[in-house]
Amino acid sequence: MRTLFVSDLDGTLLTKEEVVSAYSTERLNRLLDAGMLFTYATARSAISAKRATAGLRLRAPVILYNGGLIYDFTTGETLSAILFGEEEKGYVRAVLREYGILPVVFGATETRERLVWLEGRETDGIRRYLHRRAGDDRLGPVRTEEALTEGFVFYFKCIGPRELLARAWNDLKLDSRFICIFHPETYAEDFWMEIYPRAATKANGVRFLRNYFSSPRAVCFGDTSNDSDMFDVCEEKYAVMNADAWLKEKATGVIGYCEEDGVAKFLEAYCAAHGF
């Protein structure tokens, strides 16, 4: 019975340096070369995710933008894309403006991905986020709010103090057109609010890949709120030791910390126990 293994990245497979450790890379590649069906589901874009997982010999398509995009690095093919409509983009922008929140917007034109923000209005959180991505050719400031949402838009990322973002979250989380995730930043003390089209979920991404591979079973790994729906559609789901307490309660079991190669060590033992 073929099993699809799906891991979150930040806080789960990646270390605090935002990379897969040398230990995990070596162990996972050994299993991948033996035929393990493994991929990841992340809020990151294609470029950011590929940089973070450099060295892994993945062959399966990956789930990006929390399910907004399913992409095959091997063939360069986009298998699925879920985007905001024009009215939805305008509405989200208006709500954020009401609360004085300036987002980073992830999207694309017909020819390239883009990651844009309002020039000269960067918050400390946005500056920190952009600094970690220096050299990324998707980055580009815009001069008007309207320009933020030109072309295709996958999702909005807002970074700032909890009390500021919580007010907008209380409005957007009730709108049936969107998924609005609110959680502490993994690598700093700010909070993140991430807004996606309703159909853009890791759960739907896992469903897509299960059908794509005719895989009757799925096993997943995660640490926080944007992994919760993925846990709901997998036969087995494992939370890393550093995961939110409530996610651990949903899990089949709790594995080692992300900083201690918890996913790779679990998969080694799991595959050996199941005769893989």
N, C-alpha and C positions, 0 to 999 in steps of 0.2 A: 504494500500500500504506500504510494508515494506521498511524502509529507512536504508541504511548503513551509519553510521557516522564514519569519519576517521580524526584523528588529527595528525599533526606533534607533535614532542616532544619538542626539544630544542627551546626555545624562544616562544613556543606556549602553550603547556600543562604543561611544567616543569617550576619551578622557577629558579632563578639564582643559587640556591644550587643543581641544577640538580636532583630534585625530584618532585613528584606530592605532592602538599600541603595536609595537613590533611583535610582541608575544601573540596578541590576538590575530594580527595579520598572518603570521606564520601558521598558527593552528587552524584558522579558518580556511586559508588557501589549501592546506592539506585535505580538509574535508570537501572543499569545493572541487578540487581536482579528482576526488574519489566519486564525485557525482551528487553531492548534497545540493538540494534545491533551496537556495538561500538568497534573500534580498533584503532591502530596507524600506521603511516607510518613514518619511521625514517631512517637516515643514520647510526644509531647505529647498533651494532651487537646484537645477542640474549642475551648474558650475560649482556652487558652494558644497554640495554633497559629494561631487566627484573629487574635489580637492581634499575634503575631510577623510575620504575612504581610499585615497591613493594607495596603490599596492595590493588591494584586494582584487582577486581575479573573478569578479562577478560575471555571470553569464545571463542571469535572469533580468528582465526589465525591473525598474525601480519605481517606487511610489514617491512623488515629490509634491510640494505645496500641500501637504496633508491630504493628498488624494486628488488635488486639482489637476495633476499631470502624471501620466504614466509613460515612462520613456525608456527606450531600449538603447543603451550606450553602444551595444555591439553593432546594431544596424543603423543607428541614428534615426530611428523611427519613433514618432509620437503615436502611442497606441490609444490614448484617451486624453481629452482636455476639457475641463469644466471651468467656464468663465462667467464673470459678472455681466449682466445686461446693462445697457446704457442707463436706464432708469435706476437700477440698483446702485450703480457706481455713483450717480448724482446724489442719491439718498444718503449713502454712507458718508460721502464727503460733507454733506450738509450737517449731519449729526456730529461728526468730529469737529467741524467748524464751530458749532454751538457751544461745545465744551472747551474750545481752545486747544484742540489736539491736532498736531501735525504728523501725519503718517509717513512711513516709507511704503511705496506702492510697488508691487511686483507684477510685471506684465510682459508684454511682447508686442512687437510690430510684425509685419509680414516676414521680416528677414532676421530678427534678432530678439533675444530677451532683453528686458530693461528693468532697472531698479532705480527709482527716482524719488526725490524729495524736494521740498520747497527751498530754493537757494536763499541763504542768509537767515533762515528761521530754524536752524538745526538746534535741537535740544541736546543736553549732555548725553542722554542715552543714545540718540541717533548718531552723534559724533563718535561715540565709543563703538557703536555697531559698524559704522562705515570705516573706522580706522582698522578694525579687524579684517576688513575686506579690501584693503588698499591694493590697487593693481587689477581689480576685477573690472573687465571692460564693459560690464553691464551698467556700471555706476554712472549716473548723470543727473545733476541738479536741474530743476525746471524753475521758471520764474512766475508762473501763475498756478492757482489751484486747479484750474481747468486742465492744464497740461499734465497734471499728475495722473489723470485717468484716460489719457488718449490711448487709442489702440486696445489691445486685449489686456484684461486685468485678471490675475489669478487671486491675489489677496492683498489685504492691507495689514501692515504691522505697525503698532503704536507702542512706544517705549516711554515710560515715565513713572512718576510716583503713584502708588496704589490709589490714593484718594482721588486723584485726577482721572485716571482711567476708569475707576469703578463707576463713576456717574454715567459715562457713555455706555459702559458694558450693561448697566441695568436697563438701558433703553434698547440696545441692539440685540441682547440675548433673547428678547421676547418676540422678535420679528422672525416669522416662519421662513423668510427667504434666505436667512443667513445662519451660519454657525459662528458664534463669537466666543473665543476661548480666552480666558483671563487667568494668568498664572505668574509666579515669580520668575524673573529671568534666571537662567541656569548659571550664568557666569558673573552676575553682579547683583546689586540689591534693588534695582528697579523692578517694576512689573511690566509684563508684555500683554497686550491685547491684540489678538489676531482674528481677522474677519474674513470668512470664506463664503462662497456660494453654498447653499444647503447640501447639494449633492457631493460636494468635495470633502470626503471623509476618508480616513485611513481604512475604515470598515469597507467602504465601497471599493477602495483600491485592492484590498485583500480579496474581496469577492471577484473582482475582475481577473486577478491573477490566478485564482483557483480555477476559474472557468478556462482561462487561457492555457493552463497546464493540465487541465482535467485532473486536478489534485483533490482528492476527497477529504484530506485533513490539512489543517493549518495550525502551526504553533507560533506564538508571537512573544515579543519581549518589549517592555516599556517601563516608564518611570513617572509619568504625570498625566494631566488631564487630556491632552490631545492623543493619548493612547487608549483612552477608555473605550471608545466605540470599537476599536480594533479588538480589544479583549472580548467584546460581546459576540464576535463572529468566528472566533477561533476555538478549536476543540481543547487546546491547552494554551494557557497564557501565564507568563512568568514575569514578576516584577523584580527589578534589581533591588538590592538592599537599601540603596539610597532613594528609592521611590517614595511617593506620597503614601501615607498610611492607608488612606481609603482605597487606593489602587491595589495595595497589597491584599486587602480584604477580598477584592474581586479575583485575585490571581489563583491559579492552580497551585502555585508555590512561589517562594521567594528565593532568588539566587544571589550570587555575590555582587559586590559593588562594581559600578562601572569602572572605577579607578583600579580595580583588581581583576579585570578581564572576566567578569562574571558570565557574560554571554558565551564567550569562546570556551571557557572551562565547562560550562553546562553542556554545550553542544558536543564537546569531545566525549563526555561521559554518557550523554543521551544516545549518541550514535553508536557508541561501543555497546551499551546495554541492549540496544535494539538490533544488534547484528548488522550495523551499517558498515 
